[in-house]
């Protein structure tokens, strides 16, 4: 099986995690900028960098990300127009405003959904499983949510740190299914493993990609969760307790 066919065979549905508007909100928050005054040029560049990685990983809803990328590029082009082409000051409408309204509406509904989910979890705690209580009480360090885009950023840094030209020719035998089985075996013995650690023994770019897709699949299946003990700290993969 060729490398391209192998990538076509296995795709992870990114929408099960987060979508293009989530990425944009993440970049705005990360850049610590005002949502009403988005620096389109820098945000678009960052967004397109993520787009390159999403396409490289062959994630299956890339079309949605391309659509928003087109909108960002159009807005950027409008912002670059000379002032005399924008019309009178009182007639000029900031080309970012439609996107801002989209983001505000999306954030509002997402927060509402999060609050409903939190209420449901609070209800479920009234009748918890004893094993779950014992595990949570023994693990008192505060855990922070890690977004898919933080994972993508961490994986991008791993790719950048590797000298891919010196790595072995991509093996035809490496598959996502094999990496899933490998990580499941690792997590049978160790409840936690460093995100960076699982990529250290990779011998090719394809193996790196398969490893990352395996992590996403295990998250989707609820077999692992991703945690950090502090902001911008080390990313840890932890086996979930059933």
Secondary structure, DSSP 8 states (H G I E B T S, - for coil): --HHHHHHH----GGGT--HHHHHHHHHHHHT--GGG--HHHHHHHHHHHHHHHHHHT-TTHHHHHHHHHHHHHHHHHHTS-GGGS--TTT---TTHHHHHHHHHHHHHHHHHHHHHHHHHHHHGGG--HHHHHHHHT--S--EE--HHHHHHHHHHHHHHS-GGGS----SS--HHHHHHHHHHHHHH-SEEETTGGGTT--SHHHHHHHHHHHHHHHHTTSEEEEESSTT---EEEE---
